[in-house]
Amino acid sequence: MTVSTITLNDHTTIPQLGFGTYQVPPAETAAAVRTALEIGYRHIDTAQMYQNEEGVGEALASSGISRDELYVTTKLNNGFHAPDEVRRSFEESLAKLGLDHVDLFLIHWPLPTRYDGDYVSTWKAMAELTQDGRARSVGVSNFEPAHLDRIVAETGVLPAVNQIEVHPYLTNEAARAASIRHGVEVEAWSPIAQGAVLDDEVIGKIAAGHGKTASQVTLRWHLERGDIVFPKSVREERMRENFDVFDFTLTADEVAAITALDRGEEGRTGPHPDTFDFIPG
């Protein structure tokens, strides 16, 4: 199975489908990532806040897969937005992952109500990490249009991606449009709305017509709209199912029908970036 790739605005490439590790318990992470790699996934998404970077690193080290075949993302913890903390925590992430570089490092949340609203200094410190190649690309996560416009206007540095909540019940069009306007690729977290869309009648009917599952059709919808996705599961059969999405396509009408399921803010499964201010203890 050949996974499609997307070229980012810094001329690096990223696999459009990856394996997510959000809510994968640290003790189970190495086994889950090892299974994902055996299935064929080469893009792994983790974060400092997930507390499972070591498990990801263990699986990568034991896989026997060449580093240049792997794409690894991690994200800045909310408690480390001060520039010196950005650099310190990044070094810690590299050590936990057992890597000399990551392919993508993201600001996990903008936290506009914290740090005197200064996520620009955080972004400047992130951008500096690309200078010696230890972060091949840097980007943001959960940035609303105003957040994105501000960091670009004040620094001139474009994020490579904006990782935001996107699924059929929250198409998040304003944040997607702002990202696309800046040439920033969209990564979709919670791509199946934490399972909420799997019983949807519209998606189920489309899935039946293709001989696929609701999850596969939803992931295919993302891929055809240009989203980068990394579904999470610790069950091997579900990992295989989520990887098997490159042997069919949806019609334009099918894509439109799924997009029309958008519920706006009522469909959001996670916190809103304008107000989310959690810092782990």
C-alpha positions, 0 to 999 in steps of 0.5 A: 500500500502506497501512502500519498504524500503532501509537500509542505511550504518548506519543501519537505514532504509528509505522509498524508496518513499516519498513526496517532498516539493520543490517549495511548497509555505510556505502557502500551505505546511501544507495542502499539507503535511497533504494530503500526510500523509492521502494518506499514505506517511510517508517520507517527504523531505524539506530544510531550503532553501525551507522556508517551514519547519514550514508548514511541522512541522504543518502537522506532529503535527496535523497528529496524526501519531506516530513519529517513523512512520515518516521519515523527511529530511531537508537540510543545507542552502547554507549560513550556511556552517561554522561549528558554523552555521551548528549547529545553523541552525540545531537547528533552523530547529528542532524548525521550524519542532517542532521535537526533531530529524530529520531522515536525515540532508543533505548538500544541495550543496557542493559549491566548489567555496565558503568558500575557497572550504572547504566543508570538515569542513562543513561535519565534523560539520554535522557528529557531529550532529549524536552523540546525536541522534538529526540527526539520519543520515547525508548525502549530496546532489548534490555531484559530484564524486570528492566531495564525494571522498574528504570528505570520504578520509579526514574524514572517515565518509560516508554520508548515502545518496547523493541526486542528480538530476536523471531522464531518461534524466539525469541518472547521472551515474558518480555520481550514480556510485561514491555513490554506490562505497562508499556504499552511497544510491542515492536519485533522485531529479527531478525524472520526469525531472520537467514533461519533460519525461511525453510526451516521446514516449518510456515511454508512450508505456511502460506505456500503456502496464502496464495500468499505467501513464508515471509518474508511470512508471518513478517512478517505473524505479527509484525504480527498479534501487534502487533510493530513490524518493520523487515526489512533487505535490500539487494536491491530484490526482497526489499525489495518482497517484505517490503513486500507484507504488507498484503493478507492475514491469518493465521488464529488457528490459523496464528498459534498454529502459528508461535508454537509454533515457539519454541525458547527460548534455543536459538533466540536469534541474538544475544547475551543482554542480561544478559551482553552488554558490547561497547563498540566501540573 
